[in-house]
Amino acid sequence: MKAVKNLLKDQRGMTGLETAIILIAFVTVAAVFGYAVLSAGLFSAEQGKATIYAGLTEAQSNLQVSGAVVAKSADEENVSSLIVTVRNTPAGNPIDMTPCDGTSNATNKCVISLATKGSYLNNVKWTTTFTGNTDNDANLLEPGAQCQITINLSDLGTGQTLSDNLTANTTFTLQVKPGVGSVITVQRTLPGSLSYVMNLN
């Protein structure tokens, strides 16, 4: 009788079933938690990679100056126009070089600013002439092509006027700011005696 009572009190089968249920619950919760952590990690990694690529795109230069900057003078006393030629870097992306018409409705994405000792003009008026492998893409500068930018100092756009003329020994700075990529800064000093055409190396 004592052995039968001990057999009836033995609940090892029920304890094993409860343990299995608890283990299954723990495994399920751990799996859900692990999936959530893994998903968050993958999302963070993708966001970080996208941020890095965006930063590299903004930091890398897509434009570079090709040749000398040319200054022209109509009277050999004041500079009348500036000409700078740019090209795409070998690994650069195509750049929209739609010129600025000097109005408030201008659609240009590349902005050019002109700074002198007494003036700073942003988004001045400029025109373009494409040479090389233009590939018939209007205003799109691609690798293998060059874009000649001409700035007429007597027509810099609506409300844009230099307070001081560019004369001998004057320093000026041009900033070419493409829609994507780093800014090109071109600073030159005019010679002591002006001529009709000057190559400013």
C-alpha positions in Angstrom: 0.0 0.0 0.0 2.8 2.3 0.8 4.4 1.7 -2.6 1.1 2.4 -4.3 0.7 5.7 -2.4 4.2 6.7 -3.4 3.5 5.9 -7.1 0.3 8.0 -7.0 2.2 10.9 -5.5 4.8 10.8 -8.3 4.1 13.8 -10.6 7.2 13.7 -12.8 5.1 13.4 -16.0 3.2 16.7 -15.2 6.5 18.5 -14.3 8.0 17.4 -17.6 5.0 18.8 -19.6 5.1 22.1 -17.8 8.8 22.4 -18.3 8.3 21.7 -22.0 5.6 24.4 -22.2 7.9 26.9 -20.4 10.8 26.1 -22.7 8.7 26.5 -25.8 7.4 29.9 -24.5 11.0 31.0 -23.8 12.2 29.9 -27.3 9.3 31.7 -28.9 9.9 35.0 -27.0 13.6 34.7 -27.7 13.0 34.2 -31.4 10.7 37.2 -31.7 13.1 39.3 -29.7 16.1 38.2 -31.8 14.2 38.9 -35.0 13.4 42.4 -33.8 17.0 43.1 -32.8 18.3 41.7 -36.1 15.8 43.8 -38.1 16.7 46.9 -36.2 20.4 46.2 -36.7 20.0 45.7 -40.5 17.9 48.8 -40.8 20.5 50.8 -38.9 23.3 49.4 -41.0 21.4 50.4 -44.2 20.7 53.9 -42.9 24.4 54.3 -42.0 25.5 53.1 -45.4 23.1 55.5 -47.1 24.4 58.4 -45.0 28.0 57.5 -45.8 27.3 57.3 -49.5 25.4 60.7 -49.4 28.4 62.3 -47.6 30.9 60.9 -50.1 28.7 62.2 -53.0 28.6 65.7 -51.5 32.3 65.7 -50.6 33.7 64.4 -53.9 34.4 66.8 -56.7 32.6 66.3 -60.0 34.1 69.4 -61.6 37.6 70.7 -62.3 39.1 73.7 -64.0 40.4 72.9 -67.5 43.2 75.3 -68.6 43.7 78.9 -67.7 41.1 81.4 -66.6 40.8 84.1 -69.3 40.1 87.8 -68.7 39.1 90.1 -71.5 39.3 93.9 -71.5 37.7 96.2 -74.1 39.7 99.3 -73.1 42.8 97.8 -71.4 41.7 99.5 -68.2 38.8 97.4 -66.9 38.0 93.8 -67.3 34.8 93.3 -69.3 34.4 89.5 -69.1 35.8 86.4 -67.5 36.0 83.0 -69.1 36.6 79.8 -67.2 36.5 76.3 -68.7 35.5 73.3 -66.6 35.2 69.6 -67.2 33.9 66.6 -65.5 36.2 64.4 -63.4 37.0 61.0 -64.9 34.8 59.2 -62.3 32.3 62.1 -61.9 28.6 62.0 -62.6 27.0 64.1 -65.4 26.3 67.7 -64.2 23.5 70.0 -65.2 25.2 73.2 -66.5 22.0 75.1 -67.4 23.1 78.7 -67.5 21.7 81.4 -65.3 19.7 84.0 -67.2 20.1 86.6 -64.4 16.4 86.7 -63.5 14.5 85.6 -60.4 13.0 82.8 -62.4 16.3 81.3 -63.4 16.3 77.5 -63.5 20.0 76.8 -63.2 21.2 74.2 -60.7 24.9 75.2 -60.9 25.4 78.5 -59.1 28.3 80.9 -59.7 29.3 83.6 -57.3 31.7 86.5 -57.9 33.7 88.2 -55.1 35.9 91.2 -55.3 37.4 93.4 -52.6 34.2 95.4 -52.3 31.5 93.1 -53.6 30.0 89.7 -53.3 27.5 88.6 -55.9 25.8 85.2 -55.7 24.2 83.5 -58.6 25.4 85.9 -61.3 24.4 85.6 -64.9 26.5 83.4 -67.1 26.5 81.6 -70.4 27.9 78.4 -71.7 29.6 76.9 -74.7 30.1 73.1 -74.8 32.9 71.4 -76.6 34.1 67.8 -76.9 31.9 64.8 -76.3 28.6 66.6 -75.7 26.5 63.6 -76.7 23.7 65.9 -77.8 22.5 66.2 -74.2 21.5 69.9 -73.8 23.3 71.6 -70.8 24.5 68.2 -69.4 28.3 68.1 -68.8 29.5 64.5 -69.1 33.0 62.9 -68.9 34.9 63.7 -72.1 33.2 67.1 -72.6 34.1 70.6 -71.6 32.0 73.6 -70.7 33.2 77.2 -71.3 31.6 79.6 -68.8 31.5 83.2 -69.8 30.6 86.0 -67.3 29.9 89.4 -68.8 30.7 91.9 -66.0 28.5 94.6 -67.5 25.5 92.2 -67.3 25.5 90.2 -64.1 21.8 89.9 -63.8 18.9 91.8 -62.2 20.2 93.9 -59.3 23.7 92.5 -59.6 26.4 95.1 -60.1 30.0 95.3 -58.9 30.8 98.3 -56.7 34.4 98.2 -58.0 35.7 97.5 -61.4 38.3 94.8 -62.0 41.4 96.8 -62.8 45.1 96.1 -62.7 46.4 94.2 -59.7 42.9 93.4 -58.6 42.1 90.0 -57.0 38.8 88.3 -57.7 37.3 85.0 -56.7 34.9 82.8 -58.6 33.0 80.0 -56.9 31.3 77.3 -59.1 28.8 75.4 -57.0 27.3 72.4 -58.9 24.1 70.9 -57.8 25.9 67.8 -56.5 29.5 67.7 -55.4 32.0 70.0 -53.8 32.5 73.7 -54.7 35.3 74.8 -57.1 37.0 78.0 -55.9 39.0 80.0 -58.5 41.0 83.0 -57.3 43.1 85.1 -59.6 45.0 88.4 -59.5 45.1 90.6 -62.6 48.5 91.7 -63.9 49.9 95.2 -63.4 49.1 96.2 -66.9 45.9 95.0 -68.6 45.6 93.8 -72.2 42.7 92.8 -74.4 43.1 89.1 -73.6 44.8 87.8 -70.5 45.5 84.2 -69.5 45.5 84.1 -65.7 47.3 80.9 -64.8 
